Amino acid sequence: MDNFLALRRSIERLLSIQCANYKEDYIKRRILSRMRLTGTRDFDEYHTLLLSSQKEQEQLRNTLTINVTKFSRDAEVFEIIRKEILPELMRRKNRIRIWSAGCATGEEPYTLALIAHDLTRLRPDVQVTILATDLDREALEKAKAGIYHEKSLENLEPGQVRRHFTLRKDGKYEVKSHLRERVRFQVHDLMSGRPISNFIDIILCRNVTIYFTETQKNDLAVMFHAALLHDGYYIMGKTEFLGREVETLFVPYNSLQKIYRKGLRSSPGSAATGAANRERTRTYPNRS
Ligand SMILES: C[S@@+](CC[C@H](N)C(=O)[O-])C[C@H]1O[C@@H](n2cnc3c(N)ncnc32)[C@H](O)[C@@H]1O
C-alpha cells in the first residue's frame, strides 16, 4: 500500500478526522510541516511516530484544523451586528438565537455575547443565546475556560475589556460569568450535514471553509439555509464566497462584509438544485 494512503488511514482512525473531507494537497502540506518540525524524513517515519505518540496525534489534529482567531476579528462586521442586525431582530422578537459555527477558542461567540449583553441591558425582556460549535475538542476546552492573552483582546475598547473581563494575577484576562452564561459550546462537525438547530436568527461561519471543496461549501450553505429562520442572517468570512449553485438561496445584505439574508426569494429551487438534492438525499443515521 502507498505510504501516504496508510498514513491517511491511521489519521482517520486515530484522530477521527475524515480525510476525504479535505483536499489531499492540504493534508499533505500540513503533514510535511509536522515532518519538518519533528525531524522525520518521510511518510513512513512520520507514520511510526504518529502511531507511538499521543502528543503528536494532538499536534497533527491542531495543524489540520488550524484555529487562529481573536475578539472582534474584522471589527466592521461586529459593528454591523451591534448597530443594525441585533437592533432589527430585537424590534420584532424577544428570543434570539445565534450560531457561531467553527468558533475555535471562543473569541467570536464571546464577542457576540458582550454585544448582546450591552444591548439588552435596557431590554431585559430580550433573551439572546449563542450556540458555539467546533470540531476541535481542545479548542473548545480553551473556549470554555475563557482565559485569554491581552493580544487577542486588542480590537476591543478599553471599556469593553473592563466591563466583561477580569484581569488575573498571571496577566491574562478571564471572561466574566455574564458572558459565559450566554454561550453554549458543543462539539459539532460542519460536514455532518446536520445543523445544530433549525431555529437560528444569525449564523456566523467565518474563516472555516477555506479548505472545503466547492461541493462541500455548497452543501454547507444549503444546510445553513435550512437552519435559519425566515429573514435570518448568514455571515461568512471576508475572503469566502457563496458558490454560484447556492447564491440564489440568499439575498445580499452587505456584500462587502459578506452578510446575507434568507429572504422571500430564497427557496431551494433552480440554481441550488444540485446542492439541495444532495441535502435531501443525504442519509441521517441518527435522525428520527
Ligand atoms: C480559523 S478558525 C475560525 C474561528 C472564527 N470563526 C473566526 O473567524 O475567527 C477555523 C475553525 O474552523 C474549525 N473547523 C474546521 N473544519 C471544521 C468542521 N468540519 N466542522 C467544524 N469546525 C471546523 C477549526 O477547528 C477551527 O477552529
The ligand as an ORCA input file, in Angstrom:
! r2SCAN-3c Opt
* xyz 0 1
  C      -9.599     29.949     11.682
  S     -10.754     29.283     12.822
  C     -12.090     30.442     12.700
  C     -12.549     30.978     14.038
  C     -13.600     32.101     13.931
  N     -14.766     31.664     13.207
  C     -13.005     33.329     13.302
  O     -13.311     33.654     12.171
  O     -12.193     33.998     13.949
  C     -11.365     27.863     11.939
  C     -12.061     26.848     12.825
  O     -12.854     26.004     11.994
  C     -12.870     24.726     12.602
  N     -13.287     23.711     11.617
  C     -12.613     23.272     10.514
  N     -13.318     22.306      9.902
  C     -14.452     22.136     10.636
  C     -15.585     21.284     10.527
  N     -15.683     20.406      9.534
  N     -16.559     21.372     11.470
  C     -16.461     22.258     12.489
  N     -15.432     23.100     12.655
  C     -14.440     23.034     11.739
  C     -11.448     24.535     13.068
  O     -11.376     23.545     14.077
  C     -11.096     25.930     13.559
  O     -11.297     26.046     14.943
*
